[in-house]
Amino acid sequence: MQNEIIPKSHLQSFARRLRATKKKIVFTNGVFDILHAGHVDYLTRARKLGDVLVVGLNTDASAKQNKGDLRPIIPYKYRAPMLIALRAVDYVVPLDEKTPAKLIEMIAPDVLVKGADYKLTEIVGADFVLAHGGTVVRMKLLKGLSTSSVLERIRRSMK
């Protein structure tokens, strides 16, 4: 079944089932806070790189660890259903660690996607994916459409 949120307790069996499908698996991860057109564009283009798109979604604790105490703006319990409602997203898995390394090793995606703002050497899991015959795609982001830039515009408009 697609378009579902996979609980952490089911990740082992989910990963086995997914790999058994022999479909091209694409993986990306992020906070996806204050869902905007840049996110939708990124996820839609990522999905076109394979047959199944799995998104590792940072939990609230993981988002705070990576983005600071003021984030996320939107709690995980709302971000996850919003992401899974997008046509491009097949599965959402909770990412409660600082990095997606464990998820990437469990899922063993054929394609790992991150924004082009990351250097290849900065992409967690790139070495694993490449060593297992997969590819890493650094995807160009829509200019001016990041959550940080949206938040900054909101801050400026309130002055």
C-alpha positions as CSV (number, residue, x, y, z in Angstrom):
1,M,0.0,0.0,0.0
2,Q,1.3,3.4,-0.9
3,N,0.6,6.9,0.5
4,E,1.1,5.9,4.1
5,I,3.1,7.0,7.1
6,I,5.4,4.1,8.2
7,P,5.8,3.9,12.0
8,K,9.3,3.4,13.3
9,S,8.3,0.0,14.7
10,H,7.6,-1.2,11.2
11,L,10.7,0.1,9.5
12,Q,12.5,-3.2,9.2
13,S,9.6,-5.1,7.5
14,F,8.8,-2.0,5.4
15,A,12.3,-1.8,4.1
16,R,12.3,-5.5,3.3
17,R,9.0,-5.2,1.4
18,L,10.1,-2.2,-0.4
19,R,13.4,-3.7,-1.6
20,A,11.5,-6.8,-2.7
21,T,9.3,-4.8,-5.1
22,K,12.3,-4.3,-7.5
23,K,11.0,-0.8,-8.2
24,K,13.4,2.1,-8.3
25,I,13.4,3.6,-4.8
26,V,14.0,7.3,-4.3
27,F,14.8,8.7,-0.9
28,T,15.0,12.2,0.4
29,N,14.6,13.8,3.8
30,G,14.0,17.1,5.5
31,V,11.9,19.0,8.0
32,F,9.4,20.3,5.4
33,D,8.2,22.9,7.8
34,I,5.6,25.5,6.6
35,L,5.0,23.5,3.4
36,H,5.4,25.7,0.4
37,A,5.7,25.6,-3.4
38,G,9.5,25.0,-3.2
39,H,8.8,21.8,-1.2
40,V,6.2,20.6,-3.7
41,D,8.4,21.3,-6.7
42,Y,11.4,19.5,-5.1
43,L,9.3,16.5,-4.1
44,T,7.6,16.3,-7.5
45,R,10.9,16.3,-9.3
46,A,12.4,13.8,-6.9
47,R,9.5,11.4,-7.5
48,K,10.2,11.5,-11.2
49,L,13.6,10.0,-10.6
50,G,12.1,6.6,-9.8
51,D,9.0,4.5,-9.0
52,V,8.6,5.1,-5.3
53,L,9.4,8.2,-3.2
54,V,10.2,7.7,0.4
55,V,10.6,10.9,2.6
56,G,12.4,10.8,5.9
57,L,10.6,13.5,7.9
58,N,12.4,15.0,10.8
59,T,10.4,14.6,14.0
60,D,10.0,17.7,16.2
61,A,13.0,16.7,18.4
62,S,15.2,16.1,15.4
63,A,14.1,19.4,13.7
64,K,15.0,21.3,16.9
65,Q,18.4,19.6,16.9
66,N,19.1,20.6,13.3
67,K,17.3,24.0,13.1
68,G,17.2,25.4,16.6
69,D,14.7,25.7,19.4
70,L,12.2,27.8,17.4
71,R,11.6,25.1,14.9
72,P,9.6,23.3,13.7
73,I,6.8,25.8,13.4
74,I,4.4,23.0,12.4
75,P,4.5,19.9,14.6
76,Y,5.4,16.5,13.0
77,K,1.8,15.2,13.7
78,Y,0.6,17.8,11.1
79,R,3.6,17.8,8.8
80,A,3.5,14.1,8.1
81,P,-0.2,13.9,6.9
82,M,0.4,17.0,4.8
83,L,3.4,15.4,3.0
84,I,1.6,12.1,2.5
85,A,-1.3,13.9,0.9
86,L,1.0,15.1,-1.9
87,R,0.7,13.1,-5.0
88,A,4.5,12.8,-5.3
89,V,5.0,11.3,-1.9
90,D,4.5,7.5,-1.5
91,Y,5.8,7.0,2.0
92,V,6.8,9.1,5.0
93,V,9.0,7.6,7.7
94,P,9.9,9.4,10.9
95,L,13.4,10.6,11.2
96,D,14.2,11.1,14.9
97,E,18.0,11.1,14.7
98,K,20.1,14.1,13.7
99,T,20.9,12.6,10.3
100,P,19.1,10.1,8.0
101,A,22.1,7.7,7.9
102,K,20.2,4.8,9.6
103,L,17.1,5.2,7.4
104,I,19.2,5.3,4.3
105,E,21.0,2.1,5.3
106,M,17.7,0.4,6.1
107,I,15.9,1.4,2.9
108,A,18.9,1.2,0.6
109,P,17.5,3.5,-2.0
110,D,18.5,3.5,-5.6
111,V,18.5,7.3,-5.7
112,L,19.3,9.7,-2.9
113,V,18.1,13.2,-3.4
114,K,19.2,16.4,-1.6
115,G,19.2,20.0,-2.5
116,A,22.0,21.4,-4.7
117,D,22.9,23.7,-1.8
118,Y,24.7,20.6,-0.4
119,K,28.1,19.5,-1.7
120,L,28.2,15.8,-2.5
121,T,30.7,15.3,0.4
122,E,28.1,16.9,2.8
123,I,25.3,14.6,1.9
124,V,24.7,12.0,4.6
125,G,24.4,8.5,3.1
126,A,25.9,9.4,-0.3
127,D,28.8,7.1,0.3
128,F,26.5,4.2,1.2
129,V,24.2,4.7,-1.8
130,L,27.1,5.0,-4.2
131,A,28.8,2.0,-2.8
132,H,25.6,0.0,-3.3
133,G,25.3,1.0,-7.0
134,G,22.8,3.8,-6.5
135,T,23.0,7.4,-7.6
136,V,23.0,10.7,-5.7
137,V,21.2,13.7,-7.2
138,R,21.8,17.2,-6.0
139,M,18.6,18.9,-7.1
140,K,18.4,22.6,-7.9
141,L,16.0,24.4,-5.6
142,L,13.5,27.1,-6.5
143,K,15.2,30.5,-5.8
144,G,13.8,32.4,-2.8
145,L,11.5,29.5,-1.7
146,S,13.0,28.1,1.4
147,T,11.3,27.9,4.8
148,S,14.0,30.2,6.2
149,S,13.3,32.8,3.5
150,V,9.5,32.5,4.1
151,L,10.0,33.0,7.8
152,E,12.3,36.0,7.2
153,R,9.7,37.6,4.9
154,I,7.1,37.1,7.7
155,R,9.4,38.7,10.3
156,R,10.1,41.7,8.1
157,S,6.4,42.2,7.3
158,M,5.6,42.3,11.1
159,K,7.9,45.3,11.8
